[in-house]
Amino acid sequence: MSYLNELDKIKSLSHKLDHKKGKDKEPYESRWVTLKDLLQNACKIVWNTLDNNFLQPQDRFLITEGASGVLESLVDIAYEHELFEFLPSYAHVQGRVPLIVDPATDNVKG
């Protein structure tokens, strides 16, 4: 499966999560886990893209742009569904553990 197909799958799953708004009987914890998994998978696609030496720069650009849109959409959905009140960016992580941990820097102390 290509990276763009994987992003489309995440986008499709995020739309399903969004359409549950107002009629959602799924427990909060279950929706939170689903959202976090989708965020993690979108980030993994970007990390894998950066590690793939066979991709052309324009392909990397398309994939990272697509992932950016998916991540923005997921964050919007999370705020709308009140799955979190505040999501710190990596710039605001000082002293906190980020929501999605980059495996390349997981053991690096800043």
Backbone as ProteinMPNN parsed JSONL, in Angstrom:
{"seq_chain_A": "MSYLNELDKIKSLSHKLDHKKGKDKEPYESRWVTLKDLLQNACKIVWNTLDNNFLQPQDRFLITEGASGVLESLVDIAYEHELFEFLPSYAHVQGRVPLIVDPATDNVKG", "coords_chain_A": {"N_chain_A": [[0.848, -1.181, 0.0], [0.567, 2.196, -0.816], [1.994, 5.233, 0.546], [0.277, 7.434, 0.216], [-2.17, 6.145, -0.147], [-2.446, 5.015, 2.366], [-2.733, 7.347, 3.884], [-5.19, 8.218, 2.841], [-6.831, 6.211, 3.84], [-6.67, 6.72, 6.604], [-7.818, 9.251, 6.589], [-10.427, 8.602, 5.797], [-11.244, 7.033, 7.993], [-11.123, 9.02, 9.92], [-13.191, 10.689, 9.102], [-15.364, 9.049, 9.651], [-15.207, 8.992, 12.428], [-15.743, 11.676, 12.926], [-18.384, 11.939, 11.958], [-19.845, 10.707, 13.883], [-20.506, 12.514, 15.76], [-22.634, 13.851, 18.182], [-24.394, 11.685, 18.03], [-23.035, 9.752, 19.224], [-22.42, 6.868, 20.906], [-20.327, 5.555, 21.784], [-17.903, 5.004, 24.277], [-16.021, 7.646, 25.861], [-13.267, 7.055, 26.306], [-12.736, 5.087, 24.388], [-13.142, 6.494, 21.979], [-11.103, 8.355, 22.281], [-8.815, 6.712, 22.206], [-9.04, 5.742, 19.592], [-8.738, 8.155, 18.148], [-6.116, 8.887, 18.962], [-4.671, 6.732, 17.917], [-5.075, 7.158, 15.167], [-3.778, 9.63, 14.839], [-1.167, 8.837, 15.548], [-0.648, 6.964, 13.507], [-0.706, 8.597, 11.218], [1.526, 10.2, 11.728], [3.503, 8.226, 11.694], [3.52, 7.577, 9.005], [4.688, 9.857, 7.887], [7.225, 9.735, 9.134], [8.146, 7.309, 8.057], [8.214, 8.02, 5.381], [10.25, 9.913, 5.356], [12.366, 8.276, 5.959], [12.573, 6.719, 3.722], [14.637, 6.198, 1.193], [14.223, 5.948, -1.49], [12.234, 7.522, -2.454], [11.234, 10.284, -4.429], [11.918, 13.827, -4.119], [9.608, 15.414, -4.735], [7.572, 13.572, -4.306], [7.839, 13.07, -1.583], [7.137, 15.585, -0.672], [4.396, 15.737, -1.458], [3.328, 13.702, 0.123], [3.931, 14.556, 2.767], [2.532, 16.967, 2.794], [-0.07, 15.997, 2.451], [-0.308, 14.489, 4.809], [-0.127, 16.538, 6.666], [-2.555, 17.877, 6.239], [-4.337, 15.843, 7.015], [-3.622, 15.528, 9.724], [-4.296, 18.079, 10.714], [-7.065, 17.999, 10.319], [-7.755, 15.879, 12.044], [-7.065, 16.992, 14.531], [-8.884, 19.141, 14.606], [-11.304, 17.685, 14.679], [-10.974, 16.416, 17.14], [-11.042, 18.59, 18.939], [-13.665, 19.509, 18.425], [-15.173, 17.307, 19.306], [-14.533, 17.356, 21.882], [-12.394, 15.826, 22.889], [-10.027, 16.479, 23.968], [-8.855, 19.275, 25.864], [-6.739, 20.969, 25.434], [-4.09, 20.803, 23.233], [-0.8, 20.508, 23.358], [1.71, 21.882, 21.262], [4.756, 20.716, 19.654], [6.465, 22.727, 20.265], [5.608, 23.532, 22.716], [6.216, 21.607, 24.561], [7.999, 21.505, 26.6], [9.051, 20.091, 29.519], [6.908, 18.361, 29.505], [5.449, 15.29, 28.343], [5.193, 14.602, 24.929], [2.127, 14.143, 23.045], [2.235, 12.385, 20.809], [4.914, 10.382, 20.361], [7.992, 10.678, 18.812], [9.683, 8.085, 17.384], [12.351, 8.259, 16.611], [13.505, 10.162, 18.197], [12.867, 9.441, 20.712], [14.439, 8.576, 22.916], [16.066, 10.697, 23.331], [17.306, 13.303, 25.218], [16.249, 16.603, 25.801]], "CA_chain_A": [[0.0, 0.0, 0.0], [1.392, 3.405, -0.88], [1.81, 6.188, 1.64], [-0.919, 8.244, -0.033], [-3.326, 5.285, 0.134], [-2.544, 4.917, 3.824], [-3.314, 8.613, 4.343], [-6.612, 8.207, 2.481], [-7.509, 5.323, 4.789], [-6.771, 7.467, 7.861], [-8.795, 10.313, 6.356], [-11.733, 7.952, 5.801], [-11.548, 6.686, 9.383], [-11.36, 10.262, 10.676], [-14.538, 11.154, 8.748], [-16.302, 8.214, 10.405], [-15.159, 9.483, 13.803], [-16.398, 12.985, 12.936], [-19.822, 11.809, 11.716], [-20.487, 10.175, 15.079], [-20.78, 13.626, 16.667], [-24.021, 14.033, 18.561], [-25.08, 10.394, 18.157], [-21.975, 8.837, 19.62], [-22.658, 6.095, 22.123], [-19.032, 4.974, 22.118], [-17.319, 5.68, 25.444], [-14.982, 8.653, 25.628], [-11.946, 6.424, 26.243], [-12.631, 4.393, 23.107], [-12.962, 7.519, 20.945], [-9.777, 8.939, 22.497], [-7.833, 5.742, 21.714], [-9.151, 5.764, 18.13], [-8.117, 9.399, 17.681], [-4.668, 8.833, 19.183], [-4.139, 5.779, 16.938], [-5.065, 7.812, 13.85], [-2.687, 10.611, 14.886], [0.093, 8.089, 15.54], [-0.456, 6.373, 12.178], [-0.362, 9.678, 10.28], [2.918, 10.567, 12.009], [4.356, 7.126, 11.224], [3.64, 7.701, 7.541], [5.694, 10.902, 7.629], [8.54, 9.215, 9.522], [8.54, 6.307, 7.051], [8.514, 8.761, 4.155], [11.565, 10.533, 5.517], [13.358, 7.195, 5.975], [12.579, 6.021, 2.439], [15.609, 6.842, 0.3], [13.841, 5.741, -2.883], [11.217, 8.505, -2.84], [11.671, 11.545, -5.02], [11.538, 14.963, -3.276], [8.234, 15.854, -4.968], [6.699, 12.588, -3.662], [7.899, 13.357, -0.139], [6.356, 16.805, -0.458], [2.972, 15.399, -1.552], [2.953, 12.887, 1.276], [3.945, 15.37, 3.986], [1.413, 17.909, 2.694], [-1.277, 15.218, 2.721], [-0.312, 14.161, 6.236], [-0.416, 17.776, 7.382], [-4.001, 18.085, 6.16], [-4.991, 14.817, 7.831], [-3.382, 15.865, 11.131], [-5.136, 19.247, 11.032], [-8.44, 17.522, 10.386], [-7.897, 15.099, 13.271], [-7.043, 17.913, 15.67], [-10.179, 19.831, 14.582], [-12.308, 16.727, 15.144], [-10.762, 16.205, 18.573], [-11.565, 19.753, 19.66], [-15.118, 19.518, 18.28], [-15.729, 16.224, 20.115], [-14.026, 17.588, 23.231], [-11.554, 14.713, 23.3], [-9.031, 17.114, 24.814], [-9.08, 20.713, 25.971], [-5.573, 21.672, 24.909], [-3.072, 19.909, 22.691], [0.425, 21.288, 23.207], [2.533, 21.591, 20.091], [6.099, 20.326, 20.065], [7.108, 23.924, 20.816], [5.119, 23.711, 24.082], [6.387, 20.329, 25.244], [8.995, 21.641, 27.652], [8.628, 19.544, 30.793], [5.79, 17.434, 29.33], [5.616, 14.257, 27.325], [4.297, 14.906, 23.805], [1.072, 13.167, 22.801], [2.784, 11.41, 19.881], [6.358, 10.352, 20.569], [8.781, 10.34, 17.627], [10.607, 7.006, 17.769], [13.738, 8.637, 16.321], [14.003, 11.017, 19.284], [12.243, 8.968, 21.946], [15.393, 8.476, 24.022], [16.926, 11.877, 23.319], [16.95, 14.302, 26.237], [16.383, 17.94, 25.235]], "C_chain_A": [[0.893, 1.245, 0.0], [1.082, 4.323, 0.303], [0.545, 7.016, 1.448], [-2.191, 7.43, 0.197], [-3.54, 5.135, 1.636], [-3.144, 6.196, 4.41], [-4.8, 8.689, 4.021], [-7.412, 7.331, 3.438], [-7.699, 6.03, 6.134], [-7.822, 8.562, 7.734], [-10.219, 9.75, 6.411], [-12.164, 7.59, 7.222], [-11.822, 7.935, 10.214], [-12.738, 10.829, 10.359], [-15.598, 10.346, 9.49], [-16.359, 8.665, 11.858], [-15.914, 10.8, 13.911], [-17.913, 12.862, 12.783], [-20.571, 11.21, 12.897], [-20.914, 11.286, 16.031], [-22.275, 13.733, 16.929], [-24.781, 12.721, 18.728], [-24.113, 9.316, 18.627], [-22.322, 8.161, 20.94], [-21.371, 5.402, 22.58], [-18.457, 5.719, 23.316], [-16.186, 6.633, 25.047], [-13.617, 7.991, 25.421], [-11.722, 5.729, 24.903], [-12.405, 5.386, 21.96], [-11.579, 8.143, 21.047], [-8.7, 8.013, 21.946], [-7.85, 5.719, 20.185], [-8.462, 7.003, 17.564], [-6.598, 9.33, 17.81], [-4.017, 7.863, 18.204], [-4.055, 6.403, 15.546], [-3.951, 8.851, 13.775], [-1.334, 9.908, 14.776], [0.371, 7.526, 14.15], [-0.09, 7.427, 11.138], [1.091, 10.108, 10.478], [3.878, 9.485, 11.519], [4.555, 7.196, 9.713], [4.704, 8.734, 7.195], [7.082, 10.382, 7.985], [9.041, 8.199, 8.506], [8.917, 6.968, 5.728], [9.922, 9.344, 4.221], [12.679, 9.488, 5.508], [13.501, 6.487, 4.633], [13.476, 6.759, 1.447], [15.241, 6.736, -1.17], [12.785, 6.737, -3.364], [11.856, 9.755, -3.418], [11.211, 12.695, -4.118], [10.082, 15.402, -3.479], [7.23, 14.869, -4.361], [6.673, 12.797, -2.149], [7.048, 14.581, 0.188], [4.862, 16.494, -0.472], [2.5, 14.619, -0.324], [2.918, 13.723, 2.553], [2.836, 16.422, 3.963], [0.091, 17.207, 2.989], [-1.407, 14.88, 4.192], [-0.636, 15.394, 7.068], [-1.92, 18.06, 7.392], [-4.773, 17.102, 7.018], [-4.828, 15.14, 9.316], [-4.218, 17.068, 11.562], [-6.585, 18.842, 11.214], [-8.693, 16.744, 11.678], [-7.915, 15.995, 14.511], [-8.364, 18.689, 15.742], [-11.284, 18.933, 15.121], [-12.194, 16.537, 16.658], [-11.287, 17.371, 19.394], [-13.092, 19.79, 19.599], [-15.787, 18.478, 19.173], [-15.281, 16.306, 21.566], [-13.248, 16.382, 23.762], [-10.318, 15.198, 24.054], [-9.312, 18.606, 24.812], [-7.941, 21.513, 25.36], [-4.564, 20.643, 24.446], [-1.804, 20.721, 22.499], [1.166, 20.89, 21.938], [3.906, 21.158, 20.588], [6.867, 21.523, 20.629], [6.724, 24.138, 22.275], [5.351, 22.489, 24.964], [7.325, 20.424, 26.451], [8.44, 21.133, 28.99], [7.471, 18.569, 30.706], [6.145, 16.393, 28.277], [4.682, 14.595, 26.17], [3.26, 13.792, 23.623], [1.563, 12.042, 21.907], [4.304, 11.484, 19.98], [7.041, 9.884, 19.288], [9.777, 9.261, 18.016], [12.077, 7.346, 17.53], [14.336, 9.454, 17.445], [13.483, 10.593, 20.64], [13.201, 8.958, 23.126], [16.332, 9.674, 24.114], [16.434, 12.868, 24.352], [17.231, 15.69, 25.656], [16.828, 18.965, 26.205]], "O_chain_A": [[1.868, 1.313, 0.749], [0.049, 4.197, 0.961], [-0.181, 7.272, 2.409], [-3.185, 7.967, 0.684], [-4.674, 5.128, 2.115], [-3.966, 6.136, 5.324], [-5.587, 9.171, 4.836], [-8.537, 7.669, 3.803], [-8.771, 5.945, 6.733], [-8.619, 8.781, 8.647], [-11.108, 10.36, 7.005], [-13.312, 7.815, 7.605], [-12.662, 7.91, 11.114], [-13.392, 11.389, 11.239], [-16.616, 10.895, 9.911], [-17.435, 8.715, 12.453], [-16.643, 11.021, 14.878], [-18.654, 13.61, 13.421], [-21.802, 11.205, 12.911], [-21.613, 11.024, 17.01], [-23.081, 13.708, 15.998], [-25.732, 12.664, 19.508], [-24.352, 8.122, 18.445], [-22.494, 8.823, 21.963], [-21.337, 4.75, 23.623], [-18.52, 6.948, 23.362], [-15.502, 6.44, 24.042], [-12.898, 8.322, 24.478], [-10.623, 5.785, 24.351], [-11.578, 5.148, 21.079], [-10.948, 8.429, 20.03], [-7.768, 8.475, 21.287], [-6.794, 5.681, 19.553], [-7.69, 6.907, 16.61], [-5.877, 9.675, 16.874], [-2.924, 8.135, 17.708], [-3.075, 6.199, 14.83], [-3.256, 8.944, 12.763], [-0.465, 10.328, 14.011], [1.501, 7.6, 13.667], [0.745, 7.176, 10.269], [1.806, 10.351, 9.506], [4.945, 9.794, 10.988], [5.64, 6.905, 9.209], [5.528, 8.508, 6.309], [8.023, 10.57, 7.214], [10.213, 8.215, 8.132], [9.835, 6.519, 5.042], [10.683, 9.272, 3.256], [13.803, 9.778, 5.099], [14.453, 5.733, 4.431], [13.11, 7.815, 0.93], [15.878, 7.369, -2.013], [12.477, 6.786, -4.554], [12.895, 10.216, -2.944], [10.209, 12.553, -3.417], [9.396, 15.727, -2.51], [6.148, 15.279, -3.943], [5.619, 12.713, -1.518], [6.335, 14.61, 1.191], [4.134, 16.941, 0.414], [1.409, 14.854, 0.195], [1.977, 13.61, 3.338], [2.261, 16.734, 5.006], [-0.765, 17.749, 3.689], [-2.495, 14.973, 4.761], [-1.345, 15.298, 8.07], [-2.485, 18.436, 8.419], [-5.747, 17.473, 7.673], [-5.786, 15.037, 10.082], [-4.784, 17.072, 12.655], [-7.253, 19.286, 12.147], [-9.722, 16.93, 12.329], [-8.7, 15.769, 15.432], [-8.906, 18.875, 16.832], [-12.107, 19.37, 15.926], [-13.201, 16.503, 17.366], [-11.911, 17.164, 20.435], [-13.745, 20.069, 20.605], [-16.851, 18.736, 19.735], [-15.606, 15.44, 22.379], [-13.411, 15.971, 24.911], [-9.64, 14.406, 24.708], [-9.925, 19.137, 23.886], [-8.153, 22.604, 24.831], [-4.224, 19.718, 25.185], [-1.728, 21.537, 21.581], [1.238, 19.712, 21.587], [4.193, 21.221, 21.784], [7.818, 21.344, 21.39], [7.425, 24.843, 23.001], [4.727, 22.366, 26.018], [7.412, 19.481, 27.237], [7.477, 21.686, 29.521], [7.077, 17.998, 31.723], [7.023, 16.599, 27.439], [3.499, 14.851, 26.394], [3.495, 12.645, 24.002], [1.336, 10.869, 22.207], [4.902, 12.526, 19.714], [6.711, 8.829, 18.746], [10.625, 9.484, 18.88], [12.956, 6.779, 18.18], [15.552, 9.444, 17.635], [13.646, 11.319, 21.62], [12.802, 9.304, 24.238], [17.286, 9.66, 24.892], [15.258, 13.231, 24.354], [18.298, 15.934, 25.094], [16.978, 20.132, 25.844]]}, "name": "protein", "num_of_chains": 1, "seq": "MSYLNELDKIKSLSHKLDHKKGKDKEPYESRWVTLKDLLQNACKIVWNTLDNNFLQPQDRFLITEGASGVLESLVDIAYEHELFEFLPSYAHVQGRVPLIVDPATDNVKG"}
